[in-house]
Amino acid sequence: MAATALSAHKIPVSDYVAGIANGDRALLARAITLVESSNPEHGRIAQQVLQALLPKTGNAVRLGITGVPGVGKSTTIDQLGMNLIADGHLVAVLAIDPTSKRSGGSILGDKTRMSSLAQERNAFIRPSPSSGTLGGVTRRTRETMALVEAAGFDVVIVETVGVGQSEVAVSDMVDFFLVLLLAGGGDDLQGIKKGIIEIADMIAINKADGDNIKRAERAAGDYKNALQIFTPHGATWFPPVLTVSGQDNRGLKELWAKVLEHRKTMTDTGAFDARRQAQAVSWMRDMLEDRLMGALKANPDVGSELPKIEASVRNGTLLPTLAVDKVMAMMGL
């Protein structure tokens, strides 16, 4: 990757902008490499490219999909993506794993799991490495999303592994957040947690095929009842519950219809623009926090004293609030 990034940054910004706007996959991939790079020069070029392409972004349907490992996310995304391409859409899939500190995801693995989309010229699959932090997920995935939108992809699917805080991070950057669940796992209300329900725009019970159809339908009924408790009265959108099968391509047409219905409802009420605007500000704040932390760690005074300050907090001899004041003072703030 180092060699790729090194060669990538020698390409003029204007070439990146023109090429990506014309759907050049090679330049798109190289621009994403710049976004993912920790090299400050690469980051500077990436920001110039993104700023120039900004007018061409924001028109895609941004769909987030989560679910525990084994729920069938990849199979569902693969089939849904093929359906959308058959309808004339260009589909980009960004697969992220915020728990992966070593590999940051595997492009080969992602393409193997989505074998049909991987061979489709109107699809683009890319892992969004997090470097082990949700901040990394937020920054890289948002910027990659902007690049694929500028390249003409009108549906962007962001897949997350469905653990920890990753769902919240992803829900803050998409228009529609889908939670995939399974039936017959011993506890049909496995996924009913207040946090996930508050951010879910729809629940789909997956693998509703063969002998599992009736179990899936019963589970869907249980989730519908539970949503009556968690969803506020008077909400603009009440999360529907569907049964689907990615394997049999069952219910995916209805699933997509709900995504479009949600978009129309939110647009008509003004909630869509408000959500996008709030996400843009959230992106800015996340970046600001990231830059401030970077500046803090790069400060030589703080760098030498921070381990001692942390040790004092750890052994209980320094109050955390006073420790923060001490660090801020070193930064001249």
Phi and psi in degrees as GROMACS dihedral restraints (atoms count N, CA, C in turn):
[ dihedral_restraints ]
;  ai    aj    ak    al  type     phi  dphi    fc
    3     4     5     6     1   -60.1    20    10
    4     5     6     7     1   -43.4    20    10
    6     7     8     9     1   -65.9    20    10
    7     8     9    10     1   -39.7    20    10
    9    10    11    12     1   -62.4    20    10
   10    11    12    13     1   -46.0    20    10
   12    13    14    15     1   -63.2    20    10
   13    14    15    16     1   -38.4    20    10
   15    16    17    18     1   -63.1    20    10
   16    17    18    19     1   -43.9    20    10
   18    19    20    21     1   -72.9    20    10
   19    20    21    22     1   -32.1    20    10
   21    22    23    24     1   -63.9    20    10
   22    23    24    25     1   -37.6    20    10
   24    25    26    27     1   -75.8    20    10
   25    26    27    28     1    -8.0    20    10
   27    28    29    30     1   -82.4    20    10
   28    29    30    31     1   -11.1    20    10
   30    31    32    33     1   -76.7    20    10
   31    32    33    34     1   132.0    20    10
   33    34    35    36     1   -59.6    20    10
   34    35    36    37     1   146.3    20    10
   36    37    38    39     1   -57.1    20    10
   37    38    39    40     1   -40.6    20    10
   39    40    41    42     1   -61.4    20    10
   40    41    42    43     1   -33.8    20    10
   42    43    44    45     1   -69.4    20    10
   43    44    45    46     1   -40.7    20    10
   45    46    47    48     1   -58.5    20    10
   46    47    48    49     1   -49.1    20    10
   48    49    50    51     1   -61.2    20    10
   49    50    51    52     1   -49.4    20    10
   51    52    53    54     1   -65.4    20    10
   52    53    54    55     1   -43.5    20    10
   54    55    56    57     1   -65.3    20    10
   55    56    57    58     1   -46.4    20    10
   57    58    59    60     1   -65.1    20    10
   58    59    60    61     1   -41.2    20    10
   60    61    62    63     1   -62.0    20    10
   61    62    63    64     1   -26.2    20    10
   63    64    65    66     1   -95.2    20    10
   64    65    66    67     1     8.0    20    10
   66    67    68    69     1    80.9    20    10
   67    68    69    70     1    22.3    20    10
   69    70    71    72     1   -70.2    20    10
   70    71    72    73     1   110.3    20    10
   72    73    74    75     1   -66.3    20    10
   73    74    75    76     1   -37.1    20    10
   75    76    77    78     1   -64.4    20    10
   76    77    78    79     1   -44.8    20    10
   78    79    80    81     1   -70.0    20    10
   79    80    81    82     1   -34.3    20    10
   81    82    83    84     1   -61.0    20    10
   82    83    84    85     1   -46.7    20    10
   84    85    86    87     1   -62.7    20    10
   85    86    87    88     1   -39.5    20    10
   87    88    89    90     1   -68.2    20    10
   88    89    90    91     1   -37.8    20    10
   90    91    92    93     1   -65.1    20    10
   91    92    93    94     1   -38.6    20    10
   93    94    95    96     1   -65.0    20    10
   94    95    96    97     1   -36.3    20    10
   96    97    98    99     1   -60.6    20    10
   97    98    99   100     1   -39.0    20    10
   99   100   101   102     1   -63.9    20    10
  100   101   102   103     1   -42.1    20    10
  102   103   104   105     1   -59.8    20    10
  103   104   105   106     1   -39.9    20    10
  105   106   107   108     1   -78.9    20    10
  106   107   108   109     1   -17.8    20    10
  108   109   110   111     1   -70.0    20    10
  109   110   111   112     1   146.0    20    10
  111   112   113   114     1   -91.7    20    10
  112   113   114   115     1    -0.9    20    10
  114   115   116   117     1   -72.4    20    10
  115   116   117   118     1   122.7    20    10
  117   118   119   120     1   -56.8    20    10
  118   119   120   121     1   -36.8    20    10
  120   121   122   123     1   -66.2    20    10
  121   122   123   124     1   -40.8    20    10
  123   124   125   126     1   -62.4    20    10
  124   125   126   127     1   -41.2    20    10
  126   127   128   129     1   -62.5    20    10
  127   128   129   130     1   -39.3    20    10
  129   130   131   132     1   -64.0    20    10
  130   131   132   133     1   -43.5    20    10
  132   133   134   135     1   -65.5    20    10
  133   134   135   136     1   -41.8    20    10
  135   136   137   138     1   -59.3    20    10
  136   137   138   139     1   -41.2    20    10
  138   139   140   141     1   -67.0    20    10
  139   140   141   142     1   -35.6    20    10
  141   142   143   144     1   -65.4    20    10
  142   143   144   145     1   -41.5    20    10
  144   145   146   147     1   -64.2    20    10
  145   146   147   148     1   -46.1    20    10
  147   148   149   150     1   -62.8    20    10
  148   149   150   151     1   -41.8    20    10
  150   151   152   153     1   -62.8    20    10
  151   152   153   154     1   -42.1    20    10
  153   154   155   156     1   -67.2    20    10
  154   155   156   157     1   -31.0    20    10
  156   157   158   159     1   -90.7    20    10
  157   158   159   160     1    -4.4    20    10
  159   160   161   162     1   -51.4    20    10
  160   161   162   163     1   -42.0    20    10
  162   163   164   165     1   -62.4    20    10
  163   164   165   166     1   -19.6    20    10
  165   166   167   168     1   -94.9    20    10
  166   167   168   169     1     4.1    20    10
  168   169   170   171     1  -104.0    20    10
  169   170   171   172     1   168.0    20    10
  171   172   173   174     1    94.5    20    10
  172   173   174   175     1    -1.8    20    10
  174   175   176   177     1   -96.9    20    10
  175   176   177   178     1    -8.0    20    10
  177   178   179   180     1   -81.0    20    10
  178   179   180   181     1   158.7    20    10
  180   181   182   183     1   -81.6    20    10
  181   182   183   184     1   121.2    20    10
  183   184   185   186     1  -103.3    20    10
  184   185   186   187     1   111.4    20    10
  186   187   188   189     1  -116.7    20    10
  187   188   189   190     1   120.5    20    10
  189   190   191   192     1   -98.8    20    10
  190   191   192   193     1   136.6    20    10
  192   193   194   195     1  -130.1    20    10
  193   194   195   196     1   128.0    20    10
  195   196   197   198     1  -131.9    20    10
  196   197   198   199     1   166.7    20    10
  198   199   200   201     1   163.3    20    10
  199   200   201   202     1   152.5    20    10
  201   202   203   204     1   -64.8    20    10
  202   203   204   205     1   157.1    20    10
  204   205   206   207     1   -54.8    20    10
  205   206   207   208     1   134.2    20    10
  207   208   209   210     1    96.5    20    10
  208   209   210   211     1    -6.1    20    10
  210   211   212   213     1   -76.8    20    10
  211   212   213   214     1   -14.2    20    10
  213   214   215   216     1    97.0    20    10
  214   215   216   217     1    28.4    20    10
  216   217   218   219     1   -60.3    20    10
  217   218   219   220     1   -49.3    20    10
  219   220   221   222     1   -63.2    20    10
  220   221   222   223     1   -43.6    20    10
  222   223   224   225     1   -62.8    20    10
  223   224   225   226     1   -42.1    20    10
  225   226   227   228     1   -65.8    20    10
  226   227   228   229     1   -45.6    20    10
  228   229   230   231     1   -64.5    20    10
  229   230   231   232     1   -40.7    20    10
  231   232   233   234     1   -58.6    20    10
  232   233   234   235     1   -48.2    20    10
  234   235   236   237     1   -72.6    20    10
  235   236   237   238     1   -42.3    20    10
  237   238   239   240     1   -60.2    20    10
  238   239   240   241     1   -43.2    20    10
  240   241   242   243     1   -61.3    20    10
  241   242   243   244     1   -40.7    20    10
  243   244   245   246     1   -66.3    20    10
  244   245   246   247     1   -38.7    20    10
  246   247   248   249     1   -60.5    20    10
  247   248   249   250     1   -44.6    20    10
  249   250   251   252     1   -66.4    20    10
  250   251   252   253     1   -38.8    20    10
  252   253   254   255     1   -64.8    20    10
  253   254   255   256     1   -38.6    20    10
  255   256   257   258     1   -62.4    20    10
  256   257   258   259     1   -26.7    20    10
  258   259   260   261     1   -89.3    20    10
  259   260   261   262     1     4.3    20    10
  261   262   263   264     1    99.8    20    10
  262   263   264   265     1     7.8    20    10
  264   265   266   267     1   -87.4    20    10
  265   266   267   268     1   158.0    20    10
  267   268   269   270     1  -107.2    20    10
  268   269   270   271     1   125.5    20    10
  270   271   272   273     1  -117.8    20    10
  271   272   273   274     1   126.8    20    10
  273   274   275   276     1  -113.5    20    10
  274   275   276   277     1   136.7    20    10
  276   277   278   279     1  -119.5    20    10
  277   278   279   280     1   122.0    20    10
  279   280   281   282     1  -110.4    20    10
  280   281   282   283     1   112.5    20    10
  282   283   284   285     1  -103.6    20    10
  283   284   285   286     1   122.7    20    10
  285   286   287   288     1  -121.7    20    10
  286   287   288   289     1   151.1    20    10
  288   289   290   291     1  -140.4    20    10
  289   290   291   292     1    93.0    20    10
  291   292   293   294     1   -68.3    20    10
  292   293   294   295     1    -7.5    20    10
  294   295   296   297     1   -90.8    20    10
  295   296   297   298     1    -9.7    20    10
  297   298   299   300     1   -89.0    20    10
  298   299   300   301     1   104.5    20    10
  300   301   302   303     1   -91.9    20    10
  301   302   303   304     1   -21.7    20    10
  303   304   305   306     1   -92.0    20    10
  304   305   306   307     1   -50.8    20    10
  306   307   308   309     1   -99.6    20    10
  307   308   309   310     1   -26.7    20    10
  309   310   311   312     1    68.2    20    10
  310   311   312   313     1    17.4    20    10
  312   313   314   315     1   107.0    20    10
  313   314   315   316     1   165.7    20    10
  315   316   317   318     1  -134.1    20    10
  316   317   318   319     1   116.3    20    10
  318   319   320   321     1   -61.9    20    10
  319   320   321   322     1   -37.5    20    10
  321   322   323   324     1   -66.5    20    10
  322   323   324   325     1   -43.8    20    10
  324   325   326   327     1   -62.4    20    10
  325   326   327   328     1   -43.9    20    10
  327   328   329   330     1   -62.3    20    10
  328   329   330   331     1   -41.2    20    10
  330   331   332   333     1   -74.1    20    10
  331   332   333   334     1   -29.6    20    10
  333   334   335   336     1   -69.2    20    10
  334   335   336   337     1   -40.0    20    10
  336   337   338   339     1   -70.8    20    10
  337   338   339   340     1   -26.2    20    10
  339   340   341   342     1  -117.0    20    10
  340   341   342   343     1    67.0    20    10
  342   343   344   345     1   -64.4    20    10
  343   344   345   346     1   -35.5    20    10
  345   346   347   348     1   -71.1    20    10
  346   347   348   349     1   -47.6    20    10
  348   349   350   351     1   -63.8    20    10
  349   350   351   352     1   -33.5    20    10
  351   352   353   354     1   -62.5    20    10
  352   353   354   355     1   -25.0    20    10
  354   355   356   357     1   -98.7    20    10
  355   356   357   358     1     0.4    20    10
  357   358   359   360     1   -93.4    20    10
  358   359   360   361     1   125.7    20    10
  360   361   362   363     1   -66.9    20    10
  361   362   363   364     1   -21.5    20    10
  363   364   365   366     1   -96.3    20    10
  364   365   366   367     1    17.1    20    10
  366   367   368   369     1  -125.3    20    10
  367   368   369   370     1   155.8    20    10
  369   370   371   372     1  -142.7    20    10
  370   371   372   373     1   120.5    20    10
  372   373   374   375     1  -114.5    20    10
  373   374   375   376     1   131.6    20    10
  375   376   377   378     1  -149.1    20    10
  376   377   378   379     1   130.0    20    10
  378   379   380   381     1   -73.9    20    10
  379   380   381   382     1   152.1    20    10
  381   382   383   384     1  -118.5    20    10
  382   383   384   385     1    87.6    20    10
  384   385   386   387     1   -62.9    20    10
  385   386   387   388     1   141.8    20    10
  387   388   389   390     1  -104.9    20    10
  388   389   390   391     1    -9.9    20    10
  390   391   392   393     1    57.3    20    10
  391   392   393   394     1    27.1    20    10
  393   394   395   396     1    80.4    20    10
  394   395   396   397     1     8.3    20    10
  396   397   398   399     1  -131.2    20    10
  397   398   399   400     1   147.4    20    10
  399   400   401   402     1   -66.9    20    10
  400   401   402   403     1   -30.0    20    10
  402   403   404   405     1   -60.5    20    10
  403   404   405   406     1   -39.3    20    10
  405   406   407   408     1   -63.5    20    10
  406   407   408   409     1   -41.9    20    10
  408   409   410   411     1   -57.9    20    10
  409   410   411   412     1   -50.2    20    10
  411   412   413   414     1   -59.8    20    10
  412   413   414   415     1   -50.4    20    10
  414   415   416   417     1   -68.0    20    10
  415   416   417   418     1   -54.9    20    10
  417   418   419   420     1   -66.6    20    10
  418   419   420   421     1   -40.5    20    10
  420   421   422   423     1   -68.3    20    10
  421   422   423   424     1   -41.1    20    10
  423   424   425   426     1   -63.0    20    10
  424   425   426   427     1   -42.8    20    10
  426   427   428   429     1   -70.6    20    10
  427   428   429   430     1   -39.1    20    10
  429   430   431   432     1   -64.2    20    10
  430   431   432   433     1   -39.2    20    10
  432   433   434   435     1   -58.7    20    10
  433   434   435   436     1   -44.3    20    10
  435   436   437   438     1   -62.4    20    10
  436   437   438   439     1   -40.1    20    10
  438   439   440   441     1   -66.0    20    10
  439   440   441   442     1   -44.3    20    10
  441   442   443   444     1   -69.5    20    10
  442   443   444   445     1   -32.1    20    10
  444   445   446   447     1   -64.8    20    10
  445   446   447   448     1   -41.6    20    10
  447   448   449   450     1   -65.1    20    10
  448   449   450   451     1   -26.5    20    10
  450   451   452   453     1   -81.6    20    10
  451   452   453   454     1    -0.5    20    10
  453   454   455   456     1   104.7    20    10
  454   455   456   457     1     0.9    20    10
  456   457   458   459     1   -75.4    20    10
  457   458   459   460     1   122.4    20    10
  459   460   461   462     1  -100.1    20    10
  460   461   462   463     1    -1.9    20    10
  462   463   464   465     1  -132.1    20    10
  463   464   465   466     1   122.0    20    10
  465   466   467   468     1  -118.0    20    10
  466   467   468   469     1   118.5    20    10
  468   469   470   471     1  -106.1    20    10
  469   470   471   472     1   122.9    20    10
  471   472   473   474     1  -106.9    20    10
  472   473   474   475     1   117.2    20    10
  474   475   476   477     1  -103.8    20    10
  475   476   477   478     1   132.1    20    10
  477   478   479   480     1  -125.2    20    10
  478   479   480   481     1   157.4    20    10
  480   481   482   483     1   -70.7    20    10
  481   482   483   484     1   -18.3    20    10
  483   484   485   486     1    83.0    20    10
  484   485   486   487     1    39.0    20    10
  486   487   488   489     1  -134.1    20    10
  487   488   489   490     1   155.8    20    10
  489   490   491   492     1    60.3    20    10
  490   491   492   493     1  -138.6    20    10
  492   493   494   495     1   -95.0    20    10
  493   494   495   496     1     6.8    20    10
  495   496   497   498     1   -62.6    20    10
  496   497   498   499     1   -33.6    20    10
  498   499   500   501     1   -61.6    20    10
  499   500   501   502     1   -42.1    20    10
  501   502   503   504     1   -63.6    20    10
  502   503   504   505     1   -42.7    20    10
  504   505   506   507     1   -61.0    20    10
  505   506   507   508     1   -42.8    20    10
  507   508   509   510     1   -72.2    20    10
  508   509   510   511     1   -40.6    20    10
  510   511   512   513     1   -61.5    20    10
  511   512   513   514     1   -25.3    20    10
  513   514   515   516     1   -79.3    20    10
  514   515   516   517     1    -0.9    20    10
  516   517   518   519     1  -127.5    20    10
  517   518   519   520     1     4.6    20    10
  519   520   521   522     1  -121.6    20    10
  520   521   522   523     1   169.3    20    10
  522   523   524   525     1   -88.5    20    10
  523   524   525   526     1   -30.6    20    10
  525   526   527   528     1  -140.7    20    10
  526   527   528   529     1   128.8    20    10
  528   529   530   531     1  -116.1    20    10
  529   530   531   532     1   115.7    20    10
  531   532   533   534     1  -104.9    20    10
  532   533   534   535     1   130.6    20    10
  534   535   536   537     1  -108.4    20    10
  535   536   537   538     1   119.8    20    10
  537   538   539   540     1   -93.6    20    10
  538   539   540   541     1   132.4    20    10
  540   541   542   543     1  -132.4    20    10
  541   542   543   544     1   166.9    20    10
  543   544   545   546     1  -115.8    20    10
  544   545   546   547     1   154.6    20    10
  546   547   548   549     1  -105.9    20    10
  547   548   549   550     1   159.7    20    10
  549   550   551   552     1    73.5    20    10
  550   551   552   553     1    23.0    20    10
  552   553   554   555     1   -93.2    20    10
  553   554   555   556     1    14.5    20    10
  555   556   557   558     1    97.0    20    10
  556   557   558   559     1   -23.2    20    10
  558   559   560   561     1  -146.3    20    10
  559   560   561   562     1    95.2    20    10
  561   562   563   564     1   -65.7    20    10
  562   563   564   565     1   -13.1    20    10
  564   565   566   567     1  -105.0    20    10
  565   566   567   568     1    32.4    20    10
  567   568   569   570     1   -55.5    20    10
  568   569   570   571     1   -35.4    20    10
  570   571   572   573     1   -98.6    20    10
  571   572   573   574     1     0.1    20    10
  573   574   575   576     1   -79.8    20    10
  574   575   576   577     1    90.9    20    10
  576   577   578   579     1  -125.6    20    10
  577   578   579   580     1   139.0    20    10
  579   580   581   582     1   -54.1    20    10
  580   581   582   583     1   -42.2    20    10
  582   583   584   585     1   -61.1    20    10
  583   584   585   586     1   -46.2    20    10
  585   586   587   588     1   -72.0    20    10
  586   587   588   589     1   -34.3    20    10
  588   589   590   591     1   -67.5    20    10
  589   590   591   592     1   -35.1    20    10
  591   592   593   594     1   -64.6    20    10
  592   593   594   595     1   -25.3    20    10
  594   595   596   597     1  -108.0    20    10
  595   596   597   598     1    -6.4    20    10
  597   598   599   600     1   -78.8    20    10
  598   599   600   601     1   131.5    20    10
  600   601   602   603     1   -94.6    20    10
  601   602   603   604     1   -16.7    20    10
  603   604   605   606     1  -163.7    20    10
  604   605   606   607     1   149.1    20    10
  606   607   608   609     1  -115.9    20    10
  607   608   609   610     1   133.6    20    10
  609   610   611   612     1  -124.8    20    10
  610   611   612   613     1   124.7    20    10
  612   613   614   615     1   -85.0    20    10
  613   614   615   616     1   111.6    20    10
  615   616   617   618     1   -89.7    20    10
  616   617   618   619     1   169.3    20    10
  618   619   620   621     1    61.6    20    10
  619   620   621   622     1    35.0    20    10
  621   622   623   624     1   -82.9    20    10
  622   623   624   625     1    73.6    20    10
  624   625   626   627     1  -144.7    20    10
  625   626   627   628     1   160.6    20    10
  627   628   629   630     1    57.8    20    10
  628   629   630   631     1  -133.7    20    10
  630   631   632   633     1   -74.0    20    10
  631   632   633   634     1    -5.9    20    10
  633   634   635   636     1   -93.2    20    10
  634   635   636   637     1    -3.2    20    10
  636   637   638   639     1   -60.6    20    10
  637   638   639   640     1   -47.9    20    10
  639   640   641   642     1   -65.7    20    10
  640   641   642   643     1   -39.0    20    10
  642   643   644   645     1   -63.4    20    10
  643   644   645   646     1   -39.3    20    10
  645   646   647   648     1   -65.4    20    10
  646   647   648   649     1   -40.7    20    10
  648   649   650   651     1   -67.0    20    10
  649   650   651   652     1   -38.0    20    10
  651   652   653   654     1   -65.7    20    10
  652   653   654   655     1   -41.8    20    10
  654   655   656   657     1   -62.8    20    10
  655   656   657   658     1   -39.6    20    10
  657   658   659   660     1   -60.9    20    10
  658   659   660   661     1   -40.6    20    10
  660   661   662   663     1   -62.8    20    10
  661   662   663   664     1   -40.3    20    10
  663   664   665   666     1   -63.4    20    10
  664   665   666   667     1   -42.0    20    10
  666   667   668   669     1   -68.3    20    10
  667   668   669   670     1   -37.8    20    10
  669   670   671   672     1   -60.5    20    10
  670   671   672   673     1   -42.8    20    10
  672   673   674   675     1   -64.3    20    10
  673   674   675   676     1   -41.0    20    10
  675   676   677   678     1   -66.1    20    10
  676   677   678   679     1   -36.4    20    10
  678   679   680   681     1   -65.0    20    10
  679   680   681   682     1   -26.2    20    10
  681   682   683   684     1   -60.4    20    10
  682   683   684   685     1   -30.5    20    10
  684   685   686   687     1   -80.0    20    10
  685   686   687   688     1   -42.2    20    10
  687   688   689   690     1   -85.6    20    10
  688   689   690   691     1   -27.3    20    10
  690   691   692   693     1   -85.9    20    10
  691   692   693   694     1   126.0    20    10
  693   694   695   696     1   -62.0    20    10
  694   695   696   697     1   141.8    20    10
  696   697   698   699     1   -67.6    20    10
  697   698   699   700     1   140.0    20    10
  699   700   701   702     1    85.7    20    10
  700   701   702   703     1     6.6    20    10
  702   703   704   705     1   -64.7    20    10
  703   704   705   706     1   146.6    20    10
  705   706   707   708     1   -62.9    20    10
  706   707   708   709     1   -34.6    20    10
  708   709   710   711     1  -134.6    20    10
  709   710   711   712     1   127.6    20    10
  711   712   713   714     1  -100.4    20    10
  712   713   714   715     1   119.3    20    10
  714   715   716   717     1   -59.2    20    10
  715   716   717   718     1   118.9    20    10
  717   718   719   720     1   -77.7    20    10
  718   719   720   721     1   162.1    20    10
  720   721   722   723     1  -123.6    20    10
  721   722   723   724     1   122.0    20    10
  723   724   725   726     1  -119.7    20    10
  724   725   726   727     1   160.2    20    10
  726   727   728   729     1  -108.4    20    10
  727   728   729   730     1   134.8    20    10
  729   730   731   732     1  -138.6    20    10
  730   731   732   733     1   165.2    20    10
  732   733   734   735     1  -140.9    20    10
  733   734   735   736     1   108.6    20    10
  735   736   737   738     1   -64.6    20    10
  736   737   738   739     1   -35.2    20    10
  738   739   740   741     1   -65.3    20    10
  739   740   741   742     1   -44.2    20    10
  741   742   743   744     1   -96.7    20    10
  742   743   744   745     1     3.6    20    10
  744   745   746   747     1    56.8    20    10
  745   746   747   748     1    44.7    20    10
  747   748   749   750     1  -107.8    20    10
  748   749   750   751     1   128.2    20    10
  750   751   752   753     1    82.8    20    10
  751   752   753   754     1    -4.1    20    10
  753   754   755   756     1   -74.7    20    10
  754   755   756   757     1   -30.3    20    10
  756   757   758   759     1   -63.9    20    10
  757   758   759   760     1   -43.7    20    10
  759   760   761   762     1   -66.4    20    10
  760   761   762   763     1   -37.2    20    10
  762   763   764   765     1   -59.9    20    10
  763   764   765   766     1   -48.4    20    10
  765   766   767   768     1   -65.8    20    10
  766   767   768   769     1   -35.6    20    10
  768   769   770   771     1   -61.1    20    10
  769   770   771   772     1   -36.8    20    10
  771   772   773   774     1   -68.6    20    10
  772   773   774   775     1   -36.1    20    10
  774   775   776   777     1   -61.4    20    10
  775   776   777   778     1   -44.8    20    10
  777   778   779   780     1   -69.1    20    10
  778   779   780   781     1   -37.7    20    10
  780   781   782   783     1   -63.1    20    10
  781   782   783   784     1   -41.0    20    10
  783   784   785   786     1   -61.5    20    10
  784   785   786   787     1   -44.5    20    10
  786   787   788   789     1   -60.8    20    10
  787   788   789   790     1   -43.7    20    10
  789   790   791   792     1   -65.2    20    10
  790   791   792   793     1   -44.4    20    10
  792   793   794   795     1   -60.5    20    10
  793   794   795   796     1   -46.5    20    10
  795   796   797   798     1   -67.7    20    10
  796   797   798   799     1   -36.5    20    10
  798   799   800   801     1   -67.5    20    10
  799   800   801   802     1   -44.5    20    10
  801   802   803   804     1   -62.7    20    10
  802   803   804   805     1   -31.4    20    10
  804   805   806   807     1   -92.1    20    10
  805   806   807   808     1    -5.4    20    10
  807   808   809   810     1    85.7    20    10
  808   809   810   811     1    -3.3    20    10
  810   811   812   813     1   -71.4    20    10
  811   812   813   814     1   -27.7    20    10
  813   814   815   816     1   -64.6    20    10
  814   815   816   817     1   -51.2    20    10
  816   817   818   819     1   -62.5    20    10
  817   818   819   820     1   -39.3    20    10
  819   820   821   822     1   -62.5    20    10
  820   821   822   823     1   -39.6    20    10
  822   823   824   825     1   -66.8    20    10
  823   824   825   826     1   -45.5    20    10
  825   826   827   828     1   -61.7    20    10
  826   827   828   829     1   -42.0    20    10
  828   829   830   831     1   -65.6    20    10
  829   830   831   832     1   -41.5    20    10
  831   832   833   834     1   -64.4    20    10
  832   833   834   835     1   -36.9    20    10
  834   835   836   837     1   -66.1    20    10
  835   836   837   838     1   -37.2    20    10
  837   838   839   840     1   -64.8    20    10
  838   839   840   841     1   -42.1    20    10
  840   841   842   843     1   -66.9    20    10
  841   842   843   844     1   -40.1    20    10
  843   844   845   846     1   -61.7    20    10
  844   845   846   847     1   -39.9    20    10
  846   847   848   849     1   -60.3    20    10
  847   848   849   850     1   -45.8    20    10
  849   850   851   852     1   -60.6    20    10
  850   851   852   853     1   -44.2    20    10
  852   853   854   855     1   -66.4    20    10
  853   854   855   856     1   -38.9    20    10
  855   856   857   858     1   -62.1    20    10
  856   857   858   859     1   -42.7    20    10
  858   859   860   861     1   -65.4    20    10
  859   860   861   862     1   -39.0    20    10
  861   862   863   864     1   -62.7    20    10
  862   863   864   865     1   -45.2    20    10
  864   865   866   867     1   -61.6    20    10
  865   866   867   868     1   -40.6    20    10
  867   868   869   870     1   -63.3    20    10
  868   869   870   871     1   -44.5    20    10
  870   871   872   873     1   -66.8    20    10
  871   872   873   874     1   -40.4    20    10
  873   874   875   876     1   -64.4    20    10
  874   875   876   877     1   -41.6    20    10
  876   877   878   879     1   -65.4    20    10
  877   878   879   880     1   -36.9    20    10
  879   880   881   882     1   -64.7    20    10
  880   881   882   883     1   -42.3    20    10
  882   883   884   885     1   -65.2    20    10
  883   884   885   886     1   -38.3    20    10
  885   886   887   888     1   -61.9    20    10
  886   887   888   889     1   -48.0    20    10
  888   889   890   891     1   -68.3    20    10
  889   890   891   892     1   -27.4    20    10
  891   892   893   894     1   -81.0    20    10
  892   893   894   895     1   -15.8    20    10
  894   895   896   897     1   -69.3    20    10
  895   896   897   898     1   121.5    20    10
  897   898   899   900     1   -62.3    20    10
  898   899   900   901     1   -36.1    20    10
  900   901   902   903     1   -65.1    20    10
  901   902   903   904     1   -45.7    20    10
  903   904   905   906     1   -66.6    20    10
  904   905   906   907     1   -41.4    20    10
  906   907   908   909     1   -57.8    20    10
  907   908   909   910     1   -37.8    20    10
  909   910   911   912     1   -81.0    20    10
  910   911   912   913     1   -29.7    20    10
  912   913   914   915     1   -94.3    20    10
  913   914   915   916     1   -24.2    20    10
  915   916   917   918     1   -57.2    20    10
  916   917   918   919     1   -43.4    20    10
  918   919   920   921     1   -58.9    20    10
  919   920   921   922     1   -38.0    20    10
  921   922   923   924     1   -69.2    20    10
  922   923   924   925     1   -40.7    20    10
  924   925   926   927     1   -63.8    20    10
  925   926   927   928     1   -43.5    20    10
  927   928   929   930     1   -63.5    20    10
  928   929   930   931     1   -37.1    20    10
  930   931   932   933     1   -64.6    20    10
  931   932   933   934     1   -38.7    20    10
  933   934   935   936     1   -66.5    20    10
  934   935   936   937     1   -38.3    20    10
  936   937   938   939     1   -67.4    20    10
  937   938   939   940     1   -40.3    20    10
  939   940   941   942     1   -63.7    20    10
  940   941   942   943     1   -40.7    20    10
  942   943   944   945     1   -90.2    20    10
  943   944   945   946     1     4.1    20    10
  945   946   947   948     1    83.1    20    10
  946   947   948   949     1    14.1    20    10
  948   949   950   951     1   -95.5    20    10
  949   950   951   952     1    -7.4    20    10
  951   952   953   954     1  -136.2    20    10
  952   953   954   955     1   127.3    20    10
  954   955   956   957     1   -66.0    20    10
  955   956   957   958     1   134.4    20    10
  957   958   959   960     1   -54.2    20    10
  958   959   960   961     1   -39.7    20    10
  960   961   962   963     1   -64.3    20    10
  961   962   963   964     1   -38.4    20    10
  963   964   965   966     1   -70.1    20    10
  964   965   966   967     1   -32.0    20    10
  966   967   968   969     1   -63.3    20    10
  967   968   969   970     1   -42.2    20    10
  969   970   971   972     1   -63.9    20    10
  970   971   972   973     1   -43.1    20    10
  972   973   974   975     1   -58.9    20    10
  973   974   975   976     1   -39.8    20    10
  975   976   977   978     1   -64.7    20    10
  976   977   978   979     1   -43.8    20    10
  978   979   980   981     1   -65.5    20    10
  979   980   981   982     1   -43.0    20    10
  981   982   983   984     1   -61.4    20    10
  982   983   984   985     1   -39.3    20    10
  984   985   986   987     1   -63.1    20    10
  985   986   987   988     1   -39.7    20    10
  987   988   989   990     1   -63.2    20    10
  988   989   990   991     1   -27.5    20    10
  990   991   992   993     1   -87.0    20    10
  991   992   993   994     1    -2.9    20    10
  993   994   995   996     1    76.2    20    10
  994   995   996   997     1    25.8    20    10
